[in-house]
Amino acid sequence: MMVCTLVIYDIVEDKVRRRIAEVCKDYGLERVQYSAFFGLTDRNRREEMMLKFRRILGDTEGNIQMYVICEKDIRLKKELSVNGYDPYRSEELRTRAAG
């Protein structure tokens, strides 16, 4: 069964952080903030992602969290953007997000 999945992370090392982002993209998640990805996954794919995250993170200082969010709670989502804020508006952030 496919469910909404949120992955957030705080990782010190740039190379490791980029590799975690690539795994999220490979599994069809979309970036919603610099260190946050969201999309639909099933249990097997979530387990696969966590195994890959563990292997990539290794002994690097960091934290990766994965949340399953039900449809009812997704409908309750609130979002606030001030003055048309777009986290990828600046070229620097677009480049960082792509990498």
C-alpha positions as CSV (number, residue, x, y, z in Angstrom):
1,M,0.0,0.0,0.0
2,M,1.4,3.4,-1.0
3,V,1.4,6.0,1.7
4,C,2.7,9.6,2.1
5,T,6.2,9.6,3.3
6,L,8.3,12.5,4.6
7,V,12.1,12.1,5.0
8,I,14.1,14.8,6.8
9,Y,17.7,14.9,7.6
10,D,20.5,16.9,9.2
11,I,23.9,15.6,8.0
12,V,27.2,17.4,8.6
13,E,29.2,16.2,5.5
14,D,28.2,17.6,2.1
15,K,29.0,14.5,0.1
16,V,26.9,12.3,2.3
17,R,24.1,14.8,2.4
18,R,24.0,14.8,-1.5
19,R,24.0,11.0,-1.6
20,I,21.0,10.9,0.8
21,A,19.2,13.4,-1.4
22,E,19.9,11.3,-4.5
23,V,18.4,8.2,-2.8
24,C,15.3,10.2,-2.0
25,K,15.0,11.3,-5.7
26,D,15.7,7.7,-6.9
27,Y,12.7,6.5,-4.9
28,G,10.4,9.2,-6.4
29,L,10.4,11.6,-3.5
30,E,10.3,15.3,-4.2
31,R,12.3,18.0,-2.4
32,V,10.0,20.2,-0.3
33,Q,12.8,22.0,1.6
34,Y,16.6,21.8,1.4
35,S,16.8,18.7,3.7
36,A,13.3,17.4,3.4
37,F,11.7,15.1,0.8
38,F,8.1,14.0,0.4
39,G,6.2,11.4,-1.8
40,L,4.4,8.1,-1.9
41,T,6.1,4.9,-0.9
42,D,5.2,1.4,0.2
43,R,6.6,-0.5,3.1
44,N,9.3,-2.4,1.1
45,R,10.6,0.8,-0.5
46,R,10.8,2.6,2.9
47,E,12.7,-0.3,4.3
48,E,15.1,-0.3,1.3
49,M,15.6,3.4,1.6
50,M,16.5,3.1,5.3
51,L,19.0,0.4,4.6
52,K,20.6,2.6,1.9
53,F,20.6,5.6,4.3
54,R,22.3,3.5,7.0
55,R,25.0,2.3,4.5
56,I,25.6,5.8,3.1
57,L,25.6,7.5,6.6
58,G,28.0,5.0,8.0
59,D,29.9,6.7,10.9
60,T,29.2,10.3,9.6
61,E,27.6,12.6,12.1
62,G,23.9,13.0,11.2
63,N,20.3,12.2,11.7
64,I,17.7,10.9,9.2
65,Q,14.1,10.6,10.1
66,M,11.2,9.0,8.0
67,Y,7.6,9.7,8.8
68,V,4.5,8.0,7.3
69,I,1.6,10.4,7.1
70,C,-2.0,9.4,6.6
71,E,-4.2,11.1,3.9
72,K,-6.4,12.6,6.6
73,D,-3.4,14.4,8.2
74,I,-2.1,15.5,4.8
75,R,-5.4,17.3,4.2
76,L,-4.8,19.2,7.4
77,K,-1.4,20.5,6.2
78,K,-0.8,24.2,6.6
79,E,1.9,26.1,4.7
80,L,3.1,29.6,5.1
81,S,5.3,31.4,2.4
82,V,6.0,35.1,3.1
83,N,6.4,37.4,0.1
84,G,6.3,34.6,-2.5
85,Y,9.2,32.8,-0.8
86,D,10.6,30.0,-3.0
87,P,13.4,28.0,-1.3
88,Y,14.9,27.5,-4.7
89,R,14.6,31.0,-6.1
90,S,18.2,31.9,-5.6
91,E,20.7,30.4,-8.0
92,E,22.9,29.3,-5.0
93,L,20.0,27.3,-3.5
94,R,19.0,25.8,-6.9
95,T,22.6,24.7,-7.4
96,R,22.8,23.2,-3.8
97,A,19.4,21.5,-4.2
98,A,20.5,19.9,-7.5
99,G,23.7,18.6,-6.1
